Amino acid sequence: MPRKFEANRRSCNLKVKSPIHSGATFRTGLFALVAWLVLLPSVVAAQQITVNLDPAQTKIEWTLGDVLHTVHGTFKLKSGSVTFDPKSGDASGEIIVDATSGESGNHARDQKMHKEILESKRYPEITFSPKHVTGNVSDHGTSNIQVQGLFHIHGAGHDLTLSLPAAKSGDEVKMNTSFYVPYQDWGMKNPSTFLLKVENKVKISVSAVGHITTAGTASASH
């Protein structure tokens, strides 16, 4: 009888201890889950997004109207990289266009453009330095992003805000934008003559493909 009683007592102890152990494990796991959920937004928000543009898949076109017809031309992208913090919107990086690559298919006209208007030997690069980004790149569909920065051409910088519809697929993003450069107001010569009048601003259209990388900032580890 004593042995049977002892066995029953041990069995009871096991039945009592087991729920207590499960409850402690549950409470510990729940606490960890809550802590993870609390910290998750700050970790995600601390991640930085970098977009590296592919020059081979980027097209830069310009359009200038005159009284007789519209002149079309192109420029080539040298390099482009933009890094921004989705939480603060702070951005950095630089997009560099080869000013000497500008052409319209007419040698005499292009020579005049480079020598008298762009002065591309003296100012061989056109750049855009992003300072602030508004909006996020969605994983599905098209996102609308505003990029504010400094557009540098012909030796001078000008504030410029670009509207960028962007479509993301995996780590690839396709973007396009257009804007006007009032080149005469920005200190460049107007090529108009007595017989030929051209507009005093040129339209720039850009379609680009970039690749996205994401990295945590130092604040993500705190």
N, C-alpha and C positions, 0 to 999 in steps of 0.2 A: 504493500500500500504506500509506503513512503516514497518508493521509487516512482510509482505511477503519479503520485501527487506532484513530485518534483518535475516530471516530464510535462505534466499539464501546466505547471507554473511557468516553465520555460516557454511553452507554446504561447501562453498568454502574453508573456513579455515580448515575444517576437511580434505578435499581432498588434501590440500597443506601440512598440518602437517604430515599426515600419511606416505608419501614417505620419509620425512626427518627422522622420527623416525626409519623406516625400514633400511635406509642407515646407521644410527649410530649403530644400532644393528648388521648389517652385518659387518661393519668395526671393531667393538669390537670383534665379533666372529672370524673374519679373523686374527686379531692380536693375539688372544689367541691360535688359531690353529698353526700359524707360530711359536709362542714362544714354544709351546708344541713339535713341530717337531724339533726345534733347540735343546731343552733340552733332547729329547728322547735318542739320541745316548749315551750321557754321563751317563744317568741313567742306560741304559742297560749294558754299558761297565763297570759300577761300581759294577755290581752284581758279587758275588762270587759263585762258584759252588763247592759243596761238594759231594764226592762219598764215600759211606760207603759200604765196601765189606761184603758179607755174608759168613762166614766161612763154613757153611753147604753146600753152593753151589760153593765152590772154591776148585779146585784140583791142587795140586802141585806135579809134577812127576819129577824124576831125572833118567838119563840114563848114565851108565858108561860102556864103551867097554873094553874088554880084548881080548887076543889072541884066546880064545876058544868060548866065547859067550858074549852077552850083558846083563848086570845086570840092572834091572829096580827096582825102589823104589819110595816111596812117603814121603811127609812131610805134616803136618797139619797147616793150618792158624789159628792163635790165634785171631787176629783182624786186621782191616785195614781201614784207613780213609785218604782221600786225599782232600785237599781244594786248589783251585787255582782261580786266577783272569784271566778271558779270555783276558782282555785288556793288562795287563803287562806280563802275563805268570808266575808270582810269585806263588809258591806252598809251601804247608806245610803239615804236617801230618806224619803218620808212618804206615808202614805195618809190622806186627810182625808174624814171623813163629816160631813154636815150634821146636827147633833143636832136642829136645829129642824124638820127634815123628818120626824121620826118620827110615824107615824100608824097607827091601828088600825081606822079606819072608824067610830069612835064619838067624837063631838066632845067630850062631857063627860069621857069617860075620857082622851082625848088631852090635854085641857087640864090635868087633874090630873097626868098623867105629866110634862108639860113644866114645870109650876109647882112641884110638890112633890117629884118624884123626880129627873128629869134637871136641873132648873133651867137649861133650855136658853138662856134669855135671858142668864144669867150665864156659862154654859159652852156656847157655840154650836157647838163642834166636838168631835168624837171622832176621835182620831188613833191611828195605829199607825206606829211608827218602827222599821224593821228594823235589826238589828245584825249578824246572822250567818245565812248560808244554808248548809245542808248538802244536797248532792246537785246534780246537773246536769240541765238540760232536754234530753232526748233528741230527736233529729230524727224519731224514729219511735215510735209507741205512747205510752203514758202513763208519765210520770216521777213519782216520789214525792219531794217536796222538803219540808224542814223549815226554817221561818223563825222565828228567835228575835228578839224585839224588845220594845219598850216600848209597851204599850197605855195611852193616856191618855184618861180619862173623868172628868167631874165634878170637874175640878181636880186629879186625882192620877194618877200613873203606876204601872203594874203590869206585872211581867214576864209575857210571854206567848209561847208557842211554838205556831205554827200548822203543821198538817200539810196540805200542798197537793198533791194529785194534779194534774198538769198535762199537757195534750196539745198538742203543737206541730204546726202546719201552716204551712210557709213562715215568715213573720215574725210570724204570729199564734199566740198561746197561750191556751188556755182552762183556767181553774183553778176549783176549788171547795174550800171548807173550812167547818167548823162548829166552834163552841166555846161555852163557857158563861161568862156574866158573873155572878159572885156579887154582885149589886149591893148587897145589904144588908151583906155583909162589906166592901165597898169604900166604905162611908160613905153610901150612898143610902138613902132611906126605903122601907120596905116598905109598899105600899098596902093591905095587908090590913085588914079591919074585923071587927067582932064577928060579922057575918053572912057575910062573904066572905073566904076564906083563899086567898092565892095563894102560889106557890112563891117561895123567896128567891133564885132565880137564873133568868136568862133565856137561852134558847138563841139564838145568832146563826148564821145560815147565809148564806154568801156564794158567789155564782157570778159570775165575772168573765171578761172578755176583754181581753187586753192585746196590745201590739205590741212586738216585740223589736228592739233595735238593739245592735250589737256594736262596740266601739271599743278600740283598743290603748292601754295605759297607757304612761307615759314609759319604763318599764323595758323595753318591747318593742323600743326602738330601740338599746339598748346591747348 
